[in-house]
């Protein structure tokens, strides 16, 4: 069984003995049922890792001794997925899967054809759900760099993001260039735009291509918006050597 991962503040990880409390401590003690002598890894989610051995487990906290420390470098080539807002809980499903495979940044996108609309309090709640999902999926996948989930972006903000990227890609069923054949940069951000259930509009596609994006065909079948991002990320992670 792989060593469980829990989140902690960087300052706490500098000490020789760490008491993990709060939600993480309750999860370690009551859900994972960690016991004295077992190994756990604590991380700040930004690459710093403290290798620990549990000394004692209470009702809602765990005390552990740090036996080693190391830092995991962030990847030189980052994958940024702009995700059109899906219906229902498919957004959380998309974030979970993309976190598991290694996507570095997820950008919720208010596309023209989104059935779901994040406005007012709903935007804050939706963003919080996606961030919570990324956090939990990142721990499950033993990621020491947790993905960033940004605030909801407009089409104009997505175009600006593409203009600053090393490579921008728009997944589109009518594109001629296959995703598997696009040349990849050695470093920087690769931004992948995934449309909502209704797809990317002609106006959105034009705006993104003007910003420097390349339309690309993912494959011979049309995937759901909640699975297209993880499929595209898997292709690129394999091609760039991160897998």
Secondary structure, 3 states (H helix, E strand, C coil): CCCEEEECCHHHHCCCEEEECHHHHHHHHHHCCCCCCCEEEEECCECEEEEEEEEEECCCCEEEEEEEEEECCCCCEEEEEEEECCCCCHHHHHHHHHHHHCCCEEEEECCCCCCCCCCCHHHHHHHHHHHHHHHHHHHHCCCCECCEECCCECHHHHHHHHHHCCEEEEECCCCCCEHHHCCCCCCEEEEEEECCCCCCCHHHHHHHHHCCEEEEECCCCCCCHHHHHHHHHHHHHHHCCCC
